[in-house]
Amino acid sequence: MGTALAFMMAVTGLSLPEGIILRKVLKPKLLAVFFGAVAAAIIVTGYLFNWFCERRHNSTLLICF
């Protein structure tokens, strides 16, 4: 479930049109830092969501299918 969440976040957060628009505003080094930080946050979110769902698998939470 966390993998799907991370993929959906990455599609919008690391899109090519966003990079083209931000390239007009940011310097290349800062743009690389931005994309790296967003990618790292998405990966961590996916791992945390998988970990949370695994720990709560036997409970009755509705967010973990």
Secondary structure, 3 states (H helix, E strand, C coil): CHHHHHHHHHHHHCCHHHHHHHHCCCCHHHHHHHHHHHHHHHHHHHHHHHHHHHHCCCCCCCCCC
